[in-house]
Amino acid sequence: MDKVTILWVDDEIDLLKPHIIFLKEKGYDVSTVNNGHDALEIIKSKPFDIVFLDEQMPGLSGIGTLSKMKIDFPNLPVVMITKSEEETIMEDAIGSNIADYLIKPVNPNQILLCLKKNLENKKLVSEKTTFQYQQEFRNIGMEISNKLNFEEWPEVYKKITHWELKLGQSSDEGMNQVLKMQKDEANQVFCKYVERNYTDWINGKTNAHPVLSHNLIKEKVFPLLNESKPLFVILIDNLRFDQWKVLQPIIEEYFRVDREDIYFSILPTVTQYARNSLFGGLLPTEIEKKYPKLWVNEDEEGTKNNYENELLGELLKRYGRDIKYSYYKVLNQTYGKKLVELMPNLMVNKLNFIVYNFVDMLSHARTEMEIIRELADDEKAYRSLTVSWFLHSPLLDILKFLGEKAVNVAITTDHGSIRVTNPVKILGDRNTNTNLRYKTGKALKFERDEAFEVKNPGDIFLPRGNVSSSFVFCRKDDFFAYPNNYNHYVNYYKNTFQHGGISMEEMLIPFISLKPK
């Protein structure tokens, strides 16, 4: 490995000879100059890993030298060394993007610690993260095998997501693979758990059941309505819990997280079913029966989610909530900007629902557009793309506006998505739906151990296309593929983000309560 190269700039550099010898004995390559002008010349002729820069020098000062250095070498770490602890000097130095600062007189061990902190920090953090996960690996494994209940599964998923994000910053590919295997195992056990319990949850056969899509507003939104402030609920379509976690630091600049909950999406984990149920406070067949004009079946023409506003209004009526409310759906950037301008007008409403569709569009675009596939070719890149969108979106402007008001805010979603890798063969007639994670139709042919089948859709309150129709759901990272043109189909859809089936990523989804700072 090449030696670490240090440039030390000090007008009294001769007095620092013992420090220089100490660093050279430790294996560092140290160059020295006694003024800012020479420093600017030498860094153009030789690469350095870090610069120690005296703040008080005659001629070109340390701050002046720093400013000029950063123009050509913005990422070069500079440690400011100063005799003064004056606040204005420190503010100037920190504002000019220093890596660290030390107060004279400095001792050799301070210098050594500063080097390790600034040059080996990523490596040390990576090693520590790997070590911590190794310790936690066994505990998570024991929890997964412990017959978890609906309250414990979200906590395990939170832990796995935590390590996924932490190890994502590490360069230890081996440990990332270990985590992936543990997540796959967790998903396998979770799918079996859902299959055993889902019908009972939906039919109310047990008092102990999770909050599901159709009772989210009653269980989570109504309690927030009981306060005197206006409530804004922002539903970001297809927002996974890990995506929430990478957006959280940005949002926390304007809000504090009052409560971080996970609820369960109903099956199929798609907008047509989960979001209609969320707004209607009813399961799909209940909506179809009670409000036939507000429900569009799989085989019918037209958009399946055109009546969310009406369903929300009916839900509020049923629960005797005679309040002023609004509903907006943002499908593009232009409308998002218009909504930012409308925000002051919404402050008179008790409840405001904003559906924001970008993440769902990102998921679909990633399947259809080659450039998006390139930009988001794995989970980490997909999260990164979500952050990039959010930072430049009208949604952030909306949240900034709300962060300055006396309001309550909740962020949630209707379902998540999963990166699919494993094809499962299925055969159906031409009336079978096109979703890759669930199929509904008659005479569906597939290997019974490769998918979860509900022979009578009415058992889980799903509409039946005809008398012999069933629903079949993919588990974990599987996706359905037709035997015809199989290889092309598999190559096109493998590693895309899909939803509709059973997995932690699709079903365990965030409901976040925020309070402005």
C-alpha positions in Angstrom: 0.0 0.0 0.0 1.3 3.5 -0.9 2.4 5.8 2.0 -0.1 8.5 3.1 1.2 11.8 1.9 0.9 14.9 4.1 1.6 18.6 3.3 2.3 20.6 6.5 2.1 24.4 6.0 3.4 26.6 8.8 5.6 29.8 8.8 7.4 28.3 11.8 7.8 24.9 10.3 11.4 24.5 11.7 10.0 24.4 15.2 7.8 21.4 14.2 10.7 19.2 13.3 10.1 16.7 16.1 6.5 16.3 14.9 7.7 15.7 11.3 10.3 13.1 12.4 7.6 11.4 14.5 5.2 11.1 11.5 8.0 9.9 9.2 8.9 7.1 11.7 5.2 6.1 11.7 5.5 5.6 7.9 3.9 8.8 6.6 5.4 10.8 3.7 5.6 14.4 4.9 6.3 17.5 2.8 6.7 20.9 4.4 6.4 24.6 3.2 6.4 27.8 5.3 3.9 30.0 3.4 0.6 29.8 1.6 1.9 30.6 -1.9 4.3 27.7 -1.8 1.6 25.4 -0.5 -0.7 26.3 -3.5 2.2 25.6 -5.9 3.2 22.3 -4.4 -0.3 20.8 -4.3 -0.5 21.3 -8.1 2.7 19.4 -8.7 2.2 16.5 -6.2 -0.8 14.6 -4.9 -1.5 14.8 -1.2 -3.9 12.9 1.0 -4.2 15.6 3.7 -3.0 19.1 4.5 -2.1 20.6 7.9 -2.5 24.3 7.6 -1.4 27.0 10.0 -4.2 29.6 10.4 -1.9 32.6 11.4 0.8 33.1 8.7 2.2 36.4 7.3 1.3 37.3 3.8 -1.4 34.9 2.6 -3.2 33.7 5.7 -4.4 30.2 6.5 -8.0 31.1 5.7 -6.9 32.7 2.4 -4.8 29.7 1.5 -7.7 27.4 2.3 -10.1 29.3 0.1 -7.8 29.1 -2.9 -7.0 25.4 -2.3 -10.7 24.5 -2.3 -11.2 26.0 -5.7 -8.9 23.4 -7.4 -9.1 20.6 -4.8 -12.5 20.8 -3.2 -12.2 17.2 -1.8 -8.7 17.5 -0.3 -9.0 17.2 3.5 -7.5 20.3 5.3 -6.9 20.4 9.0 -6.6 23.9 10.3 -4.1 24.5 13.1 -4.6 27.7 15.1 -3.3 29.4 18.3 -6.6 31.2 18.7 -10.0 29.8 19.8 -11.9 32.9 18.6 -15.3 31.9 17.4 -15.2 34.0 14.2 -12.0 32.3 13.1 -13.5 28.9 13.7 -16.6 29.9 11.9 -14.6 31.1 8.9 -12.6 27.9 8.8 -15.5 25.5 9.2 -17.5 27.5 6.6 -14.7 27.0 4.2 -15.1 23.2 4.6 -12.2 22.1 6.8 -12.0 18.5 7.7 -10.9 19.2 11.3 -9.1 21.8 13.4 -6.4 21.6 16.2 -5.4 24.2 18.8 -1.7 24.9 19.3 0.4 23.6 20.8 -0.3 20.2 19.3 1.3 17.0 20.5 2.2 14.1 18.2 -0.6 11.8 19.4 -3.2 14.5 18.6 -1.8 14.6 15.0 -1.9 10.8 14.8 -5.5 10.6 16.0 -6.5 13.4 13.6 -5.0 11.4 10.7 -6.7 8.2 11.7 -10.0 10.0 12.1 -9.9 11.7 8.7 -8.1 9.2 6.5 -9.1 5.8 8.0 -12.5 6.8 9.3 -14.4 5.0 6.5 -12.3 1.9 7.0 -12.7 1.9 10.8 -16.5 2.5 10.5 -16.8 -0.3 8.0 -14.8 -2.7 10.2 -16.9 -1.7 13.3 -20.2 -2.1 11.4 -19.1 -5.5 10.1 -18.1 -6.6 13.7 -21.4 -5.3 15.2 -23.5 -7.1 12.6 -21.6 -10.3 13.2 -22.6 -10.1 16.8 -26.2 -9.3 15.9 -26.5 -12.0 13.2 -27.1 -14.8 15.6 -29.7 -12.8 17.6 -31.7 -12.0 14.4 -31.5 -15.6 13.3 -32.9 -16.8 16.6 -35.7 -14.2 16.4 -36.6 -15.4 12.9 -37.0 -19.0 14.1 -39.0 -18.0 17.1 -42.5 -18.0 15.7 -42.9 -14.3 15.6 -46.2 -12.6 15.9 -47.6 -9.6 13.9 -46.1 -7.1 16.4 -42.6 -8.8 16.3 -42.2 -9.1 12.6 -42.0 -5.4 11.9 -39.3 -5.1 14.6 -37.2 -7.8 13.0 -37.7 -6.1 9.6 -36.6 -2.8 11.1 -33.4 -4.5 12.4 -32.7 -6.1 9.0 -33.3 -2.7 7.2 -31.0 -1.0 9.7 -28.1 -3.4 8.9 -28.9 -3.2 5.2 -28.4 0.6 5.3 -25.3 0.4 7.6 -23.6 -2.4 5.6 -24.5 -0.6 2.4 -21.9 2.1 3.4 -19.3 -0.7 4.0 -17.0 -2.2 1.4 -17.3 -5.7 2.9 -19.1 -7.5 0.1 -18.9 -10.8 2.0 -20.9 -9.5 4.9 -23.4 -7.9 2.6 -24.0 -11.4 1.1 -24.5 -12.8 4.6 -27.1 -10.2 5.3 -28.8 -10.9 2.0 -29.0 -14.6 2.9 -30.5 -13.7 6.3 -33.0 -11.4 4.7 -34.0 -14.2 2.2 -34.5 -16.6 5.1 -36.6 -14.0 7.0 -38.7 -13.5 3.9 -39.3 -17.2 3.5 -40.5 -17.6 7.1 -42.5 -14.4 6.9 -44.4 -15.7 3.8 -45.3 -18.9 5.6 -46.5 -16.8 8.6 -48.7 -14.6 6.3 -50.2 -17.7 4.5 -51.1 -19.3 7.9 -52.7 -16.2 9.3 -53.9 -13.9 6.6 -57.4 -15.4 6.1 -58.1 -15.2 9.9 -56.9 -11.5 10.0 -59.1 -10.5 7.1 -62.2 -12.3 8.5 -61.8 -11.0 12.0 -61.5 -14.5 13.4 -58.8 -13.4 15.8 -58.8 -10.3 18.1 -55.0 -10.2 17.7 -54.3 -8.9 14.2 -52.2 -6.2 12.6 -53.4 -2.9 11.3 -54.3 -3.6 7.6 -54.9 -1.3 4.7 -58.7 -1.1 5.2 -58.4 -0.1 8.9 -55.4 2.3 8.6 -57.4 5.5 8.6 -59.6 4.4 11.6 -56.6 3.1 13.6 -53.8 5.6 12.7 -55.3 8.7 11.1 -58.4 9.3 13.2 -56.3 9.5 16.5 -54.3 12.3 14.9 -57.5 14.1 13.9 -58.5 14.4 17.5 -56.0 17.2 18.0 -56.9 20.8 17.2 -54.3 21.3 14.4 -54.9 20.6 10.7 -53.7 17.1 9.7 -51.8 16.5 6.4 -51.5 12.9 5.3 -49.0 12.4 2.5 -49.3 9.0 0.8 -46.2 8.3 -1.3 -47.3 5.4 -3.6 -45.0 2.3 -3.4 -42.7 3.7 -0.6 -40.8 0.9 1.1 -39.6 1.2 4.7 -35.9 1.4 3.6 -36.8 4.3 1.3 -38.5 6.0 4.2 -35.3 5.6 6.3 -33.1 7.2 3.7 -35.5 10.1 3.3 -35.8 10.5 7.1 -32.6 12.6 7.7 -33.8 15.1 5.1 -37.3 15.4 6.6 -35.9 15.7 10.1 -34.4 19.0 9.2 -38.0 20.3 9.4 -39.8 17.8 11.6 -39.2 15.5 14.5 -40.5 12.0 14.2 -43.2 11.6 16.8 -43.9 7.9 16.0 -42.6 5.4 13.5 -45.1 2.6 12.9 -45.3 -0.3 10.4 -48.6 -1.6 9.2 -49.5 -4.5 6.8 -50.7 -4.0 3.3 -53.6 -6.3 2.2 -53.1 -8.7 -0.7 -52.6 -8.2 -3.6 -50.1 -5.5 -2.6 -51.0 -3.3 -5.5 -52.6 0.2 -5.7 -55.9 -1.1 -7.2 -56.6 -3.2 -4.1 -54.6 -1.8 -1.2 -55.2 1.9 -1.8 -58.9 1.6 -2.6 -59.2 -0.3 0.6 -57.2 2.3 2.5 -59.4 5.2 1.4 -62.6 3.2 1.6 -62.0 1.7 5.0 -63.4 -1.5 3.4 -62.1 -4.6 1.8 -62.4 -4.9 -2.1 -65.6 -7.0 -2.2 -67.1 -4.8 0.5 -66.5 -1.7 -1.7 -67.8 -3.6 -4.8 -71.0 -4.5 -3.0 -71.6 -1.2 -1.1 -70.3 1.3 -3.8 -70.5 -0.6 -7.1 -70.0 2.6 -9.1 -66.7 3.3 -7.2 -65.1 -0.1 -8.0 -63.5 -1.2 -11.3 -62.7 -4.9 -11.6 -59.6 -6.5 -13.2 -61.4 -7.3 -16.5 -63.1 -3.9 -16.9 -61.7 -1.0 -18.9 -60.5 2.2 -17.2 -58.3 3.4 -14.3 -58.8 1.4 -11.2 -58.2 4.2 -8.7 -60.3 7.1 -10.0 -62.6 7.2 -6.9 -60.3 7.6 -3.9 -61.7 11.0 -3.1 -65.2 9.7 -3.1 -64.3 6.6 -1.1 -62.6 8.9 1.5 -65.7 11.0 1.7 -67.9 8.0 2.3 -65.6 6.7 5.0 -65.7 10.0 6.9 -69.5 10.0 6.7 -69.8 6.4 8.0 -67.7 7.3 11.0 -69.6 10.5 11.6 -66.6 12.7 10.9 -68.3 15.9 9.6 -65.1 17.8 8.8 -63.7 19.9 6.0 -61.2 17.9 4.1 -59.3 17.9 0.8 -57.8 15.2 -1.5 -55.1 15.8 -4.1 -53.3 13.4 -6.4 -49.9 14.4 -7.8 -49.0 12.5 -11.0 -46.3 14.8 -12.4 -43.9 17.6 -11.5 -46.1 20.4 -13.0 -49.0 19.5 -10.8 -46.7 19.2 -7.8 -45.6 22.8 -8.3 -49.2 24.0 -8.5 -50.0 22.2 -5.3 -47.1 24.0 -3.5 -48.8 27.3 -4.5 -52.1 26.0 -3.2 -50.8 25.0 0.3 -51.8 28.2 2.1 -55.4 27.6 1.1 -55.5 24.1 2.6 -54.7 25.3 6.1 -58.4 25.8 6.8 -59.2 22.1 6.4 -59.2 19.7 9.3 -57.8 16.9 7.0 -55.8 17.0 3.8 -54.8 13.9 1.9 -52.0 14.2 -0.7 -51.2 11.2 -2.9 -47.8 11.4 -4.4 -47.1 9.0 -7.2 -43.4 9.4 -8.0 -41.9 6.3 -6.3 -44.4 4.0 -8.1 -43.6 5.7 -11.4 -39.9 5.2 -10.7 -40.5 1.5 -10.1 -42.4 1.1 -13.4 -39.9 3.3 -15.3 -37.1 1.2 -14.0 -38.7 -1.8 -15.7 -39.5 0.0 -18.9 -36.5 2.4 -19.4 -33.0 1.2 -20.0 -31.4 4.4 -18.5 -33.3 4.0 -15.2 -32.4 0.3 -15.1 -28.7 1.4 -15.3 -29.1 4.1 -12.6 -30.9 1.8 -10.2 -29.5 -1.6 -10.8 -29.6 -2.7 -7.1 -31.3 -1.9 -3.8 -28.7 0.7 -2.7 -28.9 2.5 -6.1 -32.7 2.4 -6.0 -32.7 4.1 -2.6 -30.2 6.6 -3.8 -32.4 7.5 -6.8 -35.3 8.0 -4.5 -33.3 10.5 -2.4 -32.2 12.4 -5.6 -35.8 12.7 -6.7 -37.0 13.8 -3.3 -34.3 16.5 -3.0 -35.5 18.1 -6.2 -39.2 17.5 -5.9 -42.2 19.8 -5.1 -42.9 17.3 -2.3 -39.9 18.6 -0.3 -41.2 22.2 -0.9 -44.6 21.1 0.5 -42.9 19.6 3.6 -40.8 22.7 4.1 -44.0 24.8 4.0 -45.7 22.5 6.5 -42.6 22.5 8.7 -43.2 26.2 9.5 -46.9 25.8 10.4 -48.8 24.5 13.4 -49.9 21.3 11.8 -49.7 17.5 12.2 -48.2 15.5 9.3 -48.2 11.8 8.6 -46.3 10.1 5.8 -47.4 6.7 4.6 -47.9 4.5 1.6 -50.2 1.8 0.2 -47.7 -1.0 -0.5 -44.0 -1.6 -1.1 -42.1 -3.4 -3.8 -39.4 -6.1 -4.1 -36.5 -6.7 -6.5 -37.5 -10.0 -8.2 -34.8 -12.5 -9.2 -36.4 -16.0 -9.4 -38.9 -16.9 -12.2 -41.9 -19.2 -11.5 -43.7 -20.7 -14.5 -47.4 -20.2 -14.8 -50.0 -20.8 -17.5 -53.3 -18.9 -17.9 -55.8 -17.9 -20.6 -55.7 -14.5 -22.3 -58.0 -13.0 -19.7 -55.4 -13.5 -17.0 -54.1 -10.3 -15.6 -50.6 -9.1 -16.4 -49.1 -8.4 -12.9 -45.9 -10.4 -12.3 -46.4 -11.0 -8.6 -50.0 -12.2 -8.5 -52.4 -13.8 -11.1 -56.1 -14.1 -11.1 -58.1 -16.1 -13.6 -59.6 -19.5 -14.3 -57.6 -22.8 -14.8 -54.3 -21.3 -13.7 -51.5 -23.9 -14.0 -48.4 -23.8 -11.8 -46.5 -25.9 -9.4 -48.5 -25.9 -6.1 -45.4 -25.5 -3.9 -44.1 -22.5 -5.8 -46.9 -20.0 -5.0 -49.7 -19.3 -2.5 -53.1 -20.0 -4.0 -56.5 -18.8 -2.7 -59.0 -21.0 -4.5 -62.0 -19.0 -3.4 -61.2 -15.3 -3.6 -64.2 -14.4 -1.4 -62.4 -16.0 1.5 -60.1 -13.0 1.6 -62.7 -10.5 0.3 -61.4 -10.3 -3.3 -63.7 -10.2 -6.3 -64.2 -13.3 -8.4 -64.0 -12.8 -12.2 -66.0 -16.0 -12.8 -67.0 -19.1 -10.9 -63.7 -20.9 -11.3 -61.4 -17.9 -10.8 -58.7 -18.1 -8.1 -55.8 -15.8 -7.0 -52.2 -16.9 -6.9 -49.5 -14.9 -5.2 -45.7 -15.0 -5.5 -43.5 -15.3 -2.4 -40.3 -13.4 -1.5 -38.4 -12.5 -4.7 -40.2 -14.8 -7.2 -42.0 -13.5 -10.3 -44.4 -15.2 -12.7 -43.2 -16.0 -16.2 -45.1 -17.7 -19.1 -43.4 -20.7 -20.7 -43.9 -19.1 -24.1 -40.8 -16.9 -24.9 -39.6 -17.8 -21.4 -36.0 -16.7 -21.7 -36.8 -13.3 -23.2 -39.4 -12.7 -20.5 -37.1 -13.7 -17.7 -34.2 -11.6 -18.9 -36.4 -8.6 -19.3 -38.0 -8.7 -15.9 -35.3 -10.2 -13.7 -33.9 -7.7 -11.2 -36.8 -5.3 -11.7 -38.9 -3.9 -8.7 -42.4 -5.4 -8.7 -45.3 -5.6 -6.3 -48.5 -7.6 -5.8 -47.2 -10.6 -3.8 -46.1 -11.6 -0.3 -42.8 -10.3 1.1 -41.7 -8.0 4.0 -40.8 -5.3 1.5 -44.3 -5.2 0.0 -46.4 -5.8 3.1 -44.6 -4.2 6.0 -44.9 -0.5 5.2 -44.4 2.8 7.0 -46.9 5.1 8.8 -44.9 8.0 10.2 -46.3 10.7 12.5 -44.3 14.0 12.3 -44.4 17.2 14.4 -42.8 20.4 13.0 -39.7 21.5 15.0 
